[in-house]
Amino acid sequence: MSDDVLVACKLPHGIYLDVGKQRVKLNGVMQSGRLEAPFFTAPAKSVGLTKVPRDFWEAWIKDHQEFEPIKKGLIFASDKKKRLLDEADEKSEFKSGLERINPSKLPNSLEQVKAGQVE
């Protein structure tokens, strides 16, 4: 059994996990290397991946089962990268609420204002 586990994070900029005096930074979607022009958005199935010591992850997850990103399926782990990426595909519709807005697909309640435009 490996001493590490691979953790996936669907939050844009990742998050710091603390256990005692130890701290691990999880990579977020913006570090996934899968950003697409023109708005530098990541595909829905993108996740940031971070190798984390197994004992650290098990201690952290034990104390954070009610943490909203865990409950929403935005942070999850596996021993196998393929299994983790398959799970990311399954969770592609899960949203953090921090995703970028595509200016060409604004909600009806918003309109784009051009620089210098005065009303």
C-alpha positions as CSV (number, residue, x, y, z in Angstrom):
1,M,0.0,0.0,0.0
2,S,1.4,3.4,-1.0
3,D,2.3,6.0,1.5
4,D,0.5,8.7,-0.6
5,V,-3.0,9.3,-1.9
6,L,-3.9,11.5,-4.8
7,V,-6.4,14.3,-3.9
8,A,-8.6,16.0,-6.5
9,C,-9.9,19.5,-5.9
10,K,-12.6,21.3,-8.0
11,L,-12.1,24.7,-6.2
12,P,-10.6,27.3,-8.6
13,H,-7.5,28.1,-6.6
14,G,-7.3,25.1,-4.3
15,I,-7.2,25.2,-0.6
16,Y,-4.9,24.7,2.4
17,L,-5.4,21.7,4.6
18,D,-4.1,21.8,8.2
19,V,-3.5,18.9,10.6
20,G,-1.7,19.9,13.7
21,K,1.3,21.9,12.6
22,Q,1.4,20.3,9.2
23,R,-0.1,22.1,6.1
24,V,-0.7,20.9,2.6
25,K,-1.9,23.0,-0.3
26,L,-4.2,21.3,-2.7
27,N,-4.0,22.4,-6.3
28,G,-7.2,23.8,-7.7
29,V,-8.7,23.8,-11.2
30,M,-6.6,26.8,-12.2
31,Q,-3.5,24.7,-11.7
32,S,-4.9,21.8,-13.7
33,G,-3.2,23.0,-16.9
34,R,-6.5,22.7,-18.8
35,L,-7.5,26.3,-19.2
36,E,-9.2,27.2,-22.5
37,A,-9.2,30.5,-24.3
38,P,-10.8,33.0,-24.7
39,F,-11.9,33.3,-21.1
40,F,-9.4,31.0,-19.5
41,T,-12.0,28.7,-18.1
42,A,-11.4,25.1,-17.4
43,P,-13.6,22.2,-18.8
44,A,-16.2,21.0,-16.3
45,K,-14.3,17.8,-15.6
46,S,-11.1,19.6,-14.7
47,V,-9.6,19.1,-11.3
48,G,-6.4,20.1,-9.5
49,L,-4.4,17.0,-8.4
50,T,-2.1,16.9,-5.4
51,K,-0.2,13.9,-3.9
52,V,-0.8,13.9,-0.2
53,P,0.7,11.7,2.5
54,R,-2.0,9.0,3.3
55,D,-1.8,9.5,7.1
56,F,-2.2,13.3,6.7
57,W,-5.3,12.8,4.4
58,E,-6.9,10.3,6.7
59,A,-6.5,12.5,9.7
60,W,-7.8,15.6,7.8
61,I,-10.8,13.9,6.3
62,K,-11.8,12.3,9.6
63,D,-12.2,15.7,11.1
64,H,-13.8,17.4,8.1
65,Q,-16.7,15.2,6.9
66,E,-19.1,18.1,7.3
67,F,-16.9,20.6,5.4
68,E,-19.1,21.9,2.5
69,P,-16.6,21.2,-0.4
70,I,-16.4,17.6,0.9
71,K,-20.2,17.2,1.2
72,K,-20.6,18.7,-2.3
73,G,-18.1,16.3,-3.8
74,L,-15.6,19.1,-4.7
75,I,-12.7,17.4,-2.9
76,F,-12.1,13.7,-3.1
77,A,-9.2,11.2,-3.2
78,S,-8.1,7.9,-4.6
79,D,-5.0,5.7,-4.8
80,K,-5.3,5.5,-8.6
81,K,-5.1,8.5,-10.9
82,K,-7.5,6.9,-13.5
83,R,-10.1,6.2,-10.9
84,L,-9.8,9.8,-9.7
85,L,-10.2,11.2,-13.2
86,D,-13.2,9.0,-13.8
87,E,-14.8,10.3,-10.7
88,A,-14.0,13.9,-11.8
89,D,-15.9,13.1,-15.1
90,E,-18.8,11.8,-13.1
91,K,-18.8,15.0,-11.0
92,S,-18.4,17.4,-13.9
93,E,-21.8,19.0,-13.2
94,F,-20.8,19.7,-9.5
95,K,-20.3,23.5,-9.1
96,S,-18.4,25.4,-6.5
97,G,-20.1,28.7,-7.2
98,L,-16.7,30.3,-7.9
99,E,-16.6,29.5,-11.6
100,R,-15.8,32.3,-14.0
101,I,-18.7,33.8,-15.9
102,N,-18.6,33.6,-19.7
103,P,-19.4,37.1,-20.9
104,S,-21.1,35.7,-24.0
105,K,-23.5,33.7,-21.9
106,L,-24.6,36.2,-19.2
107,P,-27.7,35.5,-17.2
108,N,-30.7,37.4,-18.3
109,S,-30.5,39.7,-15.3
110,L,-27.1,41.0,-16.3
111,E,-25.8,42.9,-19.3
112,Q,-22.3,43.6,-20.4
113,V,-21.2,47.3,-20.3
114,K,-18.4,48.3,-22.6
115,A,-15.5,50.5,-21.3
116,G,-16.5,54.2,-21.4
117,Q,-20.2,53.4,-21.9
118,V,-22.3,55.9,-19.9
119,E,-26.0,55.6,-19.2
